[in-house]
Amino acid sequence: MGDPKFSRRRYETPAQPWEGERIKAENELLQKYGLKNKRELWTAQSMVRRLRAQSRELQARLRTGDPQADKETKELLRRCGRLALLPSEGATLNDVLALNTETILDRRLQTVVYRKGLAFTPRQARQMIVHGHASVDGRKVTIPGYLVKRGEEELIQYHVSSPLTDDMHPARPKQEDLDRQRMVEAAEKEREKEERSRPGQRGGRKPERRPGRTEASPKKDAPKAKPQEGKETEG
């Protein structure tokens, strides 16, 4: 277990640190969910990885008839149900294998506060949580990565001591502003999707071609034939 004052890290770093496709996908998730750094993303990825590994191990033990594996399976599915990662009833170990990183990121307090309309952007939601403006069931929570349990989503609101409880506070978003912002974000996503789907383009831009330049190199003039010696020219 180790010294509780020096806790172990809860994430695993990528095996290939300079993989371009992975870095691009990570940056998109950081922008989408307003994460502070990639350690928060790696924490969610490691959690999904551990759940999948546990599910595969339990499936193998169930095939051998291990009675303890049945109990651990029910506990794993019950845990995923409490965190609203899976339905509370009817889930199986195959559903655990279908979990992805965004499933974990969607249950973060930062994401839930933003999607409930308590903040304009995910980054503003993070700032509100860190500064103590958000509460869960009347309890102040200052951890943006807190995983919201099933049933707690309806209990998230501004803390009673926060000045944001005033409806006229300028930092508090209004419903019409949120609707307008979501329409703009949806339009931007549709435009980016159309640009990516266009064939023969990279990054949504057409390759520029300078006027007066051709792709083929100019042909050299053929050498002139030399006059043959010993032959007189006709007068």
Beta strands, then each sheet from edge to edge (+ up, - down):
strand 1: 134-136
strand 2: 139-140
strand 3: 156-158
sheet 1: 2+ 1- 3+
end
